[in-house]
């Protein structure tokens, strides 16, 4: 069953268009991300997919499919059955759809394979446990450890300067949710070898980190539950209003105080996650 009627409608629309443009091309379709992890939010979540084909799909056909699909929040990657067996190492790039556009040379990572194997939601084709899907816990851990610095530490460094895009984004609810749960998810993966959702990562952080950080984690969980935080100026303005309304929604009296804790927690979580990897 789909986690929400909106997901069902998007999947149905996509398959209808794909089958019309190229009958038989999409042999398998699986959902990952929040839809597969039980954390789908209809107002703010994308629908993340893995489409499986027998051979490398014609890129002009994929362009037509996603042009017709338009602005539906349907983001994902095109792989072959052989790709699923081989894993991301050595595959180079594969076509990926994001925000209604096709990136013909999208980068790959082991999160995709591990999420499909452990949590994938089947829309078409054999179930994941009936497939031969590459699995390498060491490769997943190494990629996760590297991503802590390659993406997250760089983001935190940029966000530490207020007069930057991420510095401003971290004043709002979206930045709070993205950063706090983002680093907590990677910490969870290094601690458990599994993949988890934003909400479950927040709950995990409440157990894994000292009480000093519980307020900012609970703030991220509040934002997630409200399902209103998006990377837009309107969402930022609305998030700032959480501090000044009556009654006040935020657990913080000031967005600057919250931003300080968001960045402080991220630094602590990155350092702790690196220590987990070093202890393997």
C-alpha positions in Angstrom: 0.0 0.0 0.0 1.1 3.5 -0.7 1.7 5.7 2.3 -0.6 8.5 1.1 -3.1 9.0 -1.7 -0.8 11.7 -3.1 2.0 9.2 -3.6 -0.3 6.8 -5.3 -1.5 9.5 -7.7 2.1 10.5 -8.6 3.2 6.9 -9.1 0.1 6.2 -11.3 0.7 9.3 -13.4 4.4 8.5 -13.9 3.8 4.9 -14.9 1.0 6.0 -17.3 3.3 8.5 -19.0 6.3 6.1 -19.1 4.3 3.3 -20.5 2.8 5.6 -23.2 6.2 7.0 -24.2 8.1 3.7 -24.1 6.0 0.6 -23.5 7.9 -2.0 -21.5 10.8 0.3 -20.6 10.2 0.5 -16.9 10.3 -3.1 -15.7 10.7 -2.3 -12.0 9.7 0.7 -9.9 10.5 1.1 -6.2 10.1 3.9 -3.7 12.8 4.9 -1.3 13.2 8.0 0.9 10.4 9.1 3.2 7.6 7.2 1.4 9.5 3.9 2.0 10.7 4.8 5.5 7.3 5.6 6.9 7.9 9.3 7.2 6.1 10.8 4.2 4.7 14.3 4.7 2.3 15.3 1.9 3.1 19.0 2.0 6.9 18.9 2.1 8.1 15.5 1.1 9.3 14.5 -2.4 8.6 11.0 -3.7 11.9 9.3 -4.3 12.1 6.4 -6.8 14.3 3.9 -8.3 13.3 2.9 -11.9 14.8 -0.3 -13.3 15.2 -1.1 -17.0 16.6 -4.0 -18.9 19.3 -1.9 -20.5 20.5 1.7 -20.4 17.3 3.8 -21.3 17.3 6.2 -24.2 17.9 9.6 -22.6 15.6 11.4 -25.1 12.7 9.2 -23.9 13.5 10.0 -20.3 13.5 13.7 -21.2 10.0 13.4 -22.7 8.7 11.4 -19.7 9.8 13.9 -17.1 8.9 16.9 -19.2 5.4 15.5 -19.4 5.4 14.7 -15.7 6.2 18.3 -15.0 6.6 19.7 -11.5 5.4 16.6 -9.6 7.9 16.0 -6.8 9.1 12.7 -8.2 12.9 12.4 -7.9 15.0 9.4 -8.5 17.5 7.3 -10.5 17.4 4.9 -13.5 19.3 1.7 -13.0 19.4 -1.7 -14.7 18.9 -5.1 -13.1 22.6 -5.6 -13.6 23.4 -2.3 -11.8 21.4 -3.6 -8.8 23.7 -6.6 -8.6 26.9 -4.7 -9.2 26.5 -1.7 -6.8 27.6 1.9 -7.4 31.4 1.4 -7.5 32.6 1.5 -11.1 29.2 2.4 -12.6 30.0 6.0 -13.1 26.9 8.0 -13.5 23.2 7.2 -14.3 20.2 9.4 -15.4 18.5 11.0 -12.5 15.3 13.1 -12.3 15.2 16.0 -9.8 12.5 18.7 -9.5 11.0 17.9 -12.9 14.4 17.9 -14.8 16.6 15.1 -16.0 20.2 15.1 -15.1 21.8 12.7 -17.6 25.0 12.2 -15.5 23.8 11.9 -11.9 26.2 10.7 -9.2 25.5 7.4 -7.4 25.9 6.4 -3.8 25.4 3.2 -1.7 22.5 4.7 0.2 20.3 4.0 -2.8 21.1 0.3 -2.8 20.9 -0.2 0.9 17.6 1.6 1.2 16.1 -0.4 -1.7 17.3 -3.7 -0.1 16.2 -2.9 3.4 13.1 -0.7 3.0 12.2 -0.4 -0.7 8.5 -0.1 -1.5 7.5 -2.1 -4.6 5.3 -0.3 -7.2 6.2 -2.6 -10.1 8.4 -5.7 -10.5 9.7 -8.3 -8.0 9.9 -7.4 -4.4 13.4 -6.4 -3.1 13.8 -9.6 -1.1 13.4 -11.5 -4.4 16.2 -9.6 -6.1 20.0 -9.9 -6.0 20.9 -6.4 -4.7 24.5 -5.4 -3.9 25.2 -5.0 -0.2 28.5 -3.9 1.4 28.2 -2.5 4.9 31.9 -1.4 4.8 31.3 0.7 1.7 28.2 2.2 3.1 30.1 3.2 6.3 33.0 4.6 4.3 30.7 6.7 2.1 28.8 8.0 5.1 31.9 9.0 7.0 33.2 10.8 3.9 29.8 12.6 3.4 30.0 14.0 6.9 32.8 16.3 5.7 32.3 16.5 1.9 28.7 17.7 2.3 27.7 18.4 5.9 30.8 20.1 7.4 31.1 22.3 4.4 27.4 23.2 4.7 27.8 24.0 8.4 30.9 26.1 7.6 28.9 28.1 5.1 26.0 28.5 7.4 28.2 29.8 10.2 28.4 33.1 8.1 25.0 34.7 8.5 25.2 36.7 5.3 25.1 33.6 3.1 22.2 31.6 1.7 22.7 28.8 4.2 23.3 31.2 7.0 19.9 32.7 6.4 18.2 29.4 5.7 19.3 28.1 9.1 17.3 30.9 10.7 14.2 29.2 9.6 12.5 25.9 10.2 13.7 24.2 7.0 17.4 24.8 7.9 16.7 23.5 11.4 15.1 20.3 10.2 17.5 19.7 7.3 20.7 20.1 9.3 19.7 18.5 12.6 18.1 15.4 11.2 20.6 15.2 8.3 23.6 14.7 10.5 21.6 12.6 12.9 20.7 10.2 10.1 24.4 9.7 9.2 25.2 9.2 12.9 22.5 6.5 13.0 23.8 4.7 9.9 27.3 4.5 11.4 26.0 3.3 14.7 23.6 0.7 13.3 24.4 0.0 9.7 20.8 0.8 8.7 19.1 3.7 7.0 16.5 5.8 8.9 14.0 8.7 8.3 14.2 12.3 9.4 11.7 11.7 12.2 13.3 8.5 13.5 16.8 10.1 13.3 15.5 12.8 15.6 14.1 10.3 18.1 17.4 8.4 17.9 19.3 11.7 18.6 17.3 12.2 21.8 18.8 8.9 23.1 22.3 9.2 21.6 23.2 12.7 22.5 23.4 14.6 25.9 20.4 16.6 27.2 22.2 19.8 26.2 21.0 19.1 22.6 17.5 17.9 23.3 15.8 21.2 22.8 17.1 21.7 19.2 16.3 18.1 18.3 12.8 18.5 19.7 12.5 21.7 17.7 13.5 19.8 14.5 10.9 17.1 15.3 8.3 19.9 15.9 9.0 21.4 12.5 8.8 17.9 10.8 5.5 17.2 12.4 4.0 20.5 11.3 4.9 19.7 7.7 5.3 23.3 6.6 9.1 23.9 6.2 10.3 24.2 2.7 13.4 25.9 1.1 11.5 29.0 0.1 11.4 32.6 1.2 7.7 32.2 2.2 8.6 29.2 4.4 11.5 31.1 6.0 9.3 34.1 6.8 6.6 31.7 8.3 9.3 29.9 10.3 10.6 33.2 11.8 7.1 34.0 12.8 7.0 30.9 15.0 9.2 32.8 17.5 6.9 35.8 17.8 3.3 34.5 17.5 0.8 34.1 20.3 1.1 31.4 21.5 4.7 31.0 20.4 5.2 27.8 18.4 9.0 27.5 18.6 10.9 26.1 21.6 13.3 29.1 21.1 12.7 32.7 21.9 14.9 33.8 19.0 15.8 32.4 15.6 19.4 33.4 16.2 19.5 31.4 19.4 18.0 28.4 17.5 20.5 28.8 14.7 23.4 28.7 17.1 22.2 25.4 18.6 21.5 23.9 15.1 25.1 24.6 14.1 26.5 23.5 17.5 24.6 20.2 17.4 25.8 19.6 13.8 29.4 20.1 14.8 29.0 17.7 17.8 27.2 15.1 15.8 29.8 15.1 13.0 32.6 14.7 15.4 30.8 11.9 17.2 30.0 10.1 14.0 33.6 10.2 12.9 34.5 8.6 16.2 32.0 5.8 15.5 33.6 5.1 12.2 37.2 5.2 13.6 36.2 2.7 16.2 34.9 0.1 13.6 
